[in-house]
Amino acid sequence: MGRGKLRIYLGAAPGVGKTYAMLSEAHRRVERGTDCVVAYVEHHDRPRTEVMLHGLEELPRREIGYRGSAFTEMDVDAVLERRPAVALVDELAHTNVPGSRNAKRWQDVEELLQAGIDVVSTVNIQHLESLGDVVESITGIRQRETVPDEVVRRADQIELVDMSPQALRRRMAHGNIYKPDKVDASLSNYFRPGNLTALRELALLWVADRVDEYLQQYRGEHNIRSTWQARERIVVGLTGGPEGRTLIRRASRMAAKGSGSEILAVYIARSDGLTSASPKELAVQRTLVEDLGGTFHHVIGDDVPSALLEFARGVNATQIVLGSSRRKAWQYIFGPGVGATVARDSGPDLDVHIVTHDEVAKGRGLPVARGARLGRARIVSGWLVGVAAPVLLSLLLTSLENGPGLANDVLLFLFLTVVAALLGGLRPALASAAVGSLLLNYYFTPPTHTLTISDPKNIVAIVIFFAVAVSVASVVDLAARRTHQAARLRAESEILSFLAGSVLRGETALDALLERVRETFGMESVALLERASDVEPWTRAASVGPRQLDRPEDADVEMPVGDHMALALSGRVLPAEDRRVLGAFAAQAAVVLDRQRLVGEAEGARKLAEGNRIRTALLAAVSHDLRTPLSAIKAAVTSLRADDVAWSEADEAELLAGIEEGADRLGHLIGNLLDMSRLQTGTVTPLIRETDLDEVVPMALVGVPADSVGLDIPESLPMVAVDRGLLERAVANIVENAVKYSPDDTPVCVAASALGDRVELRVADRGPGVPDDAKGRIFEPFQRYGDAPRGAGVGLGLAVARGFVECMGGTLEAEDTPGGGMTMVLTLRAVPGHVPVRPELPARVAS
């Protein structure tokens, strides 16, 4: 029996109509005679959905007891026993009650599919496992019930149930989704227009990607190589030259003209020897294309135009962007160039854009890192010119009644020998010299058509021709070899210079270095392996590429680094001349690995030293600042318990007030100590929510006298993404510090304003201020500026405030107050497009 088919209705948010659409489909199938049953559908008391259940067969649910309560879940056994053709199963991401057959409902659905039963189900975009963090950043709510993306990806059909945010909010306001007592809270929180718009875009993009996967699968199954322009994909062909940045930016501007366009930058390297591009320039271009939202690809191919077109058609690209050739005019004798070849062979389904740049016709420079090896096309051309061309020239000259003469004939054959040397090297040139000598002897020296030479002068001419041809071929080949060797040395020196520069810059990204190794040598995968001793197994310190290398023996190339470390590469065997540069890369990788570990050890040592400093300061604080309120409390309690003194009610009240004040000071000091400890150990986990400042800041001023602070928080401010509790504690510490140093008759000013995508909260006092060189130190733990008296605190308030603010992604800085004093500037992230939602909004929506 075959596997059943899964159809999923996907929605951006609750209430868009997924269950309604599923039940509508069920009615259509029943009308067509399909055996369709309701295995589990939750109508959530929505009248329209509940009506749709009428006329459909509902299977009984299984009742499960859990913690004294009864719950109902889908009865998988009942569905399997009934064996319908189609089963409706709502809420695919639902978590079953403990004691159920499976932990998740999607596992129940998997059993039905394995039994050959088709299933129609529903799920919201926020329940996909991979999107949990994204949805939480949008809505501020973490979804506890999730379904693996692969389960939804494997569905035979995915249909998006779409609805505009405005229509969904109207449906909510009319009571079609939740009960009336939940409408206002829902409209003000999860169902805000910005949330719904973001979730809708997320759902549309996810479904678009799935559609693209189906399209690629269909094209592969039907061997369709032509481009279907369903979505703009722009492939940028890179050579590693300086013009690459211009091409990437041009492609980005082209992509910006159409929504959903995609940029794919591709560098095609030959499969032998070092690649012809600068690793430094490739790294810069990779970073640029990724910053612009595109992707970088590294492809191996000896025929660059064919490899580029193959890649473009493989990703269903619609456009190719190439740069105008950097070759000089005479270099076109070797071929039309990549751009012209791609434009000629692209066909009608691929648009090719040739972009001009500053490097046009300036020369391609030396053939970097190609050694003395010539391409197959040049070698074949050299042999054709060296062997076939002399024969054709002989036929041409013998067909003329009055030939140019033996001297000119010798020069023509010598020209062909030189061309053969330029194209194919020494061997085709020697062959050309030999063939030319024989042809000159046979056709042009009397007696003709024999290999006999009657005139000694002709013998000398042919011998001189052969000697000159061999000499010229040798010189040309030697010059070519020297040129290639110089080019190779230049390539190696550039790579080594780049490595030396990375050492001086202190770069510690090991994965980036291994990626450069892979691109430089055109390999499939690269790994840095190490082991503790000769008998210990190898472990991967870092690796890049699809293939995982666990031992040097598994690699195609192994470069030892010391006794217990090796750089392993897979993809092909490298020639011996490339191993010198590879050795430099291997040594650099070892240095980077050691540096990473030393940095980690230094950071650990720094934390230990910081902890020791804080411990010392804490002991000092306990011995001085904490003893002061304890001493006051002890003295007051001792006085109250004295039997030989009759205290009046006023005196007792004063002593009790002193005890309360000392306890408050002690509690504040201990609270700051605990907060500082949490910050030092990294255990502060902010719960980010969209919040109005005018809801949090007033709560932070409870601990200071009402007349000591002036508050100016406009209601029109955008909402901020913060943890309310941490923000309240931070603002309270800042304001308390400002009130402490501000004159009694001058209130502290607390004002907020919007600045671009940030919101600033400024706390300004008229105290003595702080010099510029001390502004950074006041945020360090256990630091108090000036002549602050003992007992006024342990110097943790501002340190805790900055720690909390930075945990929420904000900043806290100190500035001078115009006219004297200090201003604390607290900067927070504003929620894009979100302004405070007024309580009357749901009423307006409902109307």
C-alpha positions, 0 to 999 in steps of 0.5 A, a space after each residue: 500500500 502506498 503512502 498517503 498524500 499530505 495537504 497543508 493549509 498554511 496561515 500567517 496568524 490565527 483567524 485567517 480561515 485555515 480550518 474553514 478552508 479545510 472544511 470547505 474542501 472536505 465538503 467538496 470532496 464528499 460531494 464528489 463521493 470521496 470517503 472523508 472524515 473529521 479525525 480532529 477539528 477544533 472550531 474554538 467556538 467560532 460559529 461559522 467554523 462550527 456550522 461547516 462541521 455539519 454534514 461531515 462524519 466526525 470520529 470519536 476522540 480519545 479521552 485522557 486523564 492528566 493531573 486530575 482533569 480530562 482531555 480529548 485528543 485524536 484517536 489514532 487507532 479509531 482512524 486506522 480502524 475506520 480507514 477513510 480515504 481522507 482524514 481532516 486533522 487540525 492544528 498540525 503543531 499541537 502537543 498531545 497530552 502526556 499519556 498519548 500515543 505520540 508526543 506531537 500531532 504531526 507524529 500521529 499524522 505520520 502514522 496515518 500517512 504511512 497507512 495510506 490515508 490522505 491527510 488534510 491539515 492546518 498550521 500557522 507560520 509561527 509554529 515552524 521550528 526554524 522561524 521560532 526566533 524570528 517570530 519571537 523578535 516580531 511578536 515578543 512571544 515564544 511559540 511553545 508548540 512547533 513542527 519541524 520544517 521538514 514535515 511541512 516541506 514534505 507535504 504534497 500540497 501547501 496552500 497559503 490562506 491569506 488575509 490582509 492585516 486590516 481585514 483580519 483585525 476587522 474580523 477580530 473586532 467583530 468577534 469572529 475569532 476570539 470572545 469579546 472579553 479578549 478582543 481589546 487585549 488581542 488587538 493591542 498586542 499580538 494582532 497589531 498591524 505591524 505584527 500581522 504585516 510582518 507575519 504575512 510577509 514571512 508566510 508569503 516568502 516561505 511559501 515562495 521558497 517552497 514553490 521555487 523548490 517544487 519548480 526546481 524539482 519539476 525541471 530536474 525530473 523533466 530535464 528542462 534546461 531552459 530558463 523559466 522566468 518565474 523569478 528574477 535571479 541575477 548571476 554575476 560572473 566574477 574573475 577576481 579582478 578589481 572590476 568585480 565590485 562594480 559588477 556586484 553593485 550594478 547587479 544590486 541596483 538591477 535587483 532593487 528594481 524588482 521585488 524578490 530579485 536574487 543575486 548570485 555571485 559566482 567565481 569559476 576556477 580552473 581545476 589545475 594549479 592555483 586559481 587566477 584570482 587574488 584571495 584578498 580581492 575575492 574575500 572583499 567581493 564575497 563580503 560585499 555581495 553578502 552585505 547586499 543580500 546575495 550569495 557567493 558561489 565557488 565553482 570548478 570548471 576548465 571551460 569558463 563560459 560553459 561552466 558559467 552558463 551551466 551554473 546559471 541554468 542550474 539555478 534558473 537564473 534570468 540574467 547574467 552580469 559580466 564585465 567588459 573584457 580587460 584584454 587588449 586588442 591583440 589578445 583576441 587572437 586567442 579567442 572571442 573572450 568569456 563575455 562574447 561566448 556567453 552572450 552567443 551561447 546563452 540563448 533566448 532565455 538568458 539576458 546577458 548584460 556587459 557592464 563597462 568599468 575602469 579596467 576595460 582594455 587595460 590588459 588582463 596582466 600575466 596569466 597568474 599562477 598557471 605555471 608553464 602549462 597551456 590550455 588544451 585549446 591552445 595546444 591543439 591550435 599549436 599542433 594544427 598550425 604546426 602540422 596542418 598549416 604547412 601542408 595547406 600553405 604548400 598546396 596554396 603555393 604550388 597552385 600558383 604559376 609564378 611562386 614568390 621564390 624559395 627565399 619567400 617560401 622559407 620565410 612563410 614556413 618560418 612564420 608558421 613555425 613561430 605562430 605554432 611556438 606562440 600557441 602550443 609551445 616547443 613541441 608543435 614548433 619543432 614539428 612545424 620545423 620538421 614538416 616545413 623542411 620536408 615540404 620545402 625539399 619536396 615541393 620547392 627545391 629542384 628536382 621537385 617531388 623528390 627528397 633529392 636536392 641538386 643545388 648545394 645552395 638549397 641544401 644550405 637554405 633548408 638547413 638554415 631554415 630548420 636551424 632558425 626555426 628550432 632556435 626561434 621556437 626555443 627562444 619563444 618557448 623559453 620566453 613563454 616559460 619565463 613569463 609564466 614562471 614570473 606570473 606564478 611567482 607574482 601570484 605566490 608573492 601576492 598570496 604570501 603578502 596577504 597572509 603576512 598582512 593577516 598576521 600583522 592585522 591579527 585576524 583570528 577567523 580560522 573558518 575564513 582562512 580555510 575558505 580562502 584555501 579552498 578558493 585559492 586551490 579550487 578544492 572541495 573541502 578543507 579541514 585543519 586536523 590535530 591530535 594530542 599525541 601519535 596514538 590519539 585519534 585526529 579531531 577537527 579544529 575547523 573545516 569548510 566544504 560539504 565533505 567532512 575530513 576526519 583523518 589525513 588519510 581520507 584527504 587528497 592532499 595532506 600538509 603536515 604542520 608540526 608533529 600533531 597537526 595537519 591541513 587536509 584538502 579533498 577534491 583533487 591532487 595538487 601539483 608539487 609546485 603548489 605545495 609551497 604556498 599551501 605550506 604557508 597557508 597551513 602554517 598560518 592556520 596553525 598560528 590562527 588556531 593558537 591565537 584563538 586559544 591564547 585569546 580565549 585563555 587571556 579572556 579567562 585570565 582577564 575574567 579571573 582578574 576582574 573577579 578578584 578585583 571585584 571580590 577585593 572591592 566587595 570585601 571593602 564595601 562589606 567592611 565599610 558601606 554595609 557596616 554603616 547601616 548595620 551599625 545604625 540598625 544595631 544601635 537603634 534596636 539596642 536603644 529600644 530594648 534598653 530597660 533603664 530608659 523610658 522612651 517617648 512615643 516620638 523617640 521610639 518613632 524616630 528610632 524605628 524610622 532610623 531602623 527602617 531607613 537603614 534596612 532600606 539602604 541595606 536592601 538597596 546595597 545588597 540588591 545592587 551587589 546581586 545585580 552586579 553578580 548576575 551581570 558578571 556571570 552572564 546570567 541576565 536574560 532579558 525578556 524583550 517586549 514592546 513597551 511604552 516609556 510612559 508606562 515604565 519610567 514613572 514606576 522607576 521614580 517611586 524611590 525618590 521624592 516626588 518634588 525632586 524629579 521633573 518628568 517629560 515623556 511625550 505620548 507620541 513616542 514610538 514603542 521601544 523593545 526592552 525588558 520592563 523590569 531591567 529598564 525600570 531598575 536601570 532608570 531607578 539607579 540613574 535617577 537616584 544617582 542624579 538626585 543624590 548629586 543635584 542641589 536640593 532646590 533644583 529638580 532632576 529633569 527626565 525627558 524622552 525624545 525620538 531620534 530616527 530609529 532610536 529613543 533617547 531618555 535623558 536624565 539631567 542634573 545640576 550637580 558638580 558634574 564630572 570631567 571628561 577623563 572620568 566619565 568612563 570610570 563612573 560606570 565601572 563597579 565600585 567606583 564613586 566620583 569625588 568626595 561622595 561620603 561613605 555610606 552613600 553607596 558602594 558605587 554599583 548603581 551606574 555599573 548595574 544600569 549600564 549592564 542592564 541597558 546593554 543587555 537590552 541592546 541599548 547604550 548609556 553614556 554621560 554628557 555635560 549638562 549645559 550650564 553645569 551638571 551631568 546628563 545621562 543619555 539612555 538610548 533604546 531601540 525603537 520598534 519600527 513603525 510602532 507607536 503607542 496603541 491607544 485604548 480606544 483603537 479596538 472601539 474604532 475598529 469595531 465600529 
